[in-house]
């Protein structure tokens, strides 16, 4: 039973990752047979993974048609970004108050990795690192429930990031996050919250 649970968790996380990074775009039909073949698992395991993604509001289920990656309306996106402003603003503020030298080293390291990804023109890697950085900042706030909510909303809206495919947007994103990390490092709680809200508003304005 434990092994079955672990396999289901792995498949669930893998599908979620592919959705998050734009491999499965909004409207993409997630067929059970395709996923069974891809991951070498049973239909029961695939169905359990899809059920969890449905609960997360990442996929939709249509009677007699199965599961598709959720397609968000402009109104949905606007509302989710509003929620993230509140959640991530609070997390950045808390992180600026309680961050440790070790945590700041980790944030700096992620920025360095992002710089390298941008120099290589690797958009997928850039997106992945930015997710990691923002999630790490949320973790540094020291509030597990706040961090979990931020991650959940991010994955729901993550497909929108595929609409930012240029090197210019990567450079702008790097500069924004560099400013955010500097404010956290300086312990400026209000300015850190302000920076992350600017990042979200900038992203929302392009959608």
Number of C-alpha atoms within 10 A of each C-alpha: 5 7 8 13 11 11 17 22 15 15 22 20 14 14 19 23 16 13 23 24 21 17 15 18 19 18 14 15 18 20 15 18 12 12 18 17 11 10 15 12 16 16 14 13 23 24 18 16 22 27 17 16 21 17 11 15 16 25 24 21 16 8 6 6 10 13 22 21 23 22 19 17 9 11 8 12 17 16 11 17 19 15 15 21 20 14 19 27 24 20 28 31 24 24 28 27 18 15 19 13 9 9 17 18 12 15 23 17 13 17 21 15 16 25 18 14 19 20 13 12 14 14 20 16 17 24 23 15 19 19 18 14 21 23 18 17 27 28 21 22 21 15 13 12 10 16 21 14 15 22 17 14 18 18 18 23 20 19 23 20 16 16 10 15 11 11 15 11 13 23 15 13 18 19 13 16 19 16 15 25 24 18 21 26 23 13 18 19 21 17 20 28 25 19 22 26 22 16 16 16 16 14 16 16 8 10 12
